Amino acid sequence: MKAITVCQPYAELVLLGEKRVENRVWTPGFTGPLLIHAGKSREWLNSFFPLPTHMDFGGIVGICELAACFPLKAIREFKVPQTYWDLADHEHTEGPHCWVLKNVVRFPSMIPLPGRQGLFDVPENVFLPSLQAMRAAQTITRETVESFLRDPERA
């Protein structure tokens, strides 16, 4: 599965549902399940106030669905589906390419893993135990697990 490294505090804001857009200078080339990797860097901690009370560094912290990607200009000019119009004035919509994240699920605990630039692949055996544990604890549904495990190439 693909993963993206997001610096803190922004990875935590994604997990909290406060940051629904990840801004990049490039497009992802797909939609579908995406692992969220919290970077090790503390460089961005001064960029947001107040800071979340809990933040992990240096591992996979959750999973989400990459629902869409739009140029910032299209969002600001409302040239996107109406369901995304609220992003035009969302505080984290900065572009130039806005990756829209939804169905964000926090893992019970961070999975330590080195990050990388760009999208990178994470073998299923690394994150599947977390999904299975959440399913066993009934914190997510079987359907949610299956939606995250679907192969975007076959969908």
HELIX and SHEET records of a PDB file:
HELIX    1   1 TYR A   10  LEU A   15  1                                   6    
HELIX    2   2 LEU A   45  SER A   47  5                                   3    
HELIX    3   3 LEU A   72  ARG A   76  1                                   5    
HELIX    4   4 GLN A   82  ASP A   89  5                                   8    
HELIX    5   5 GLU A  124  ALA A  136  1                                  13    
HELIX    6   6 ARG A  142  LEU A  149  1                                   8    
SHEET    1   A 6 VAL A  21  ARG A  24  0                                        
SHEET    2   A 6 HIS A  97  PRO A 112 -1                                        
SHEET    3   A 6 GLY A  59  PRO A  71 -1                                        
SHEET    4   A 6 GLY A  32  ALA A  38 -1                                        
SHEET    5   A 6 LYS A   2  VAL A   6  1                                        
SHEET    6   A 6 LEU A 119  ASP A 121 -1                                        
END                                                                             
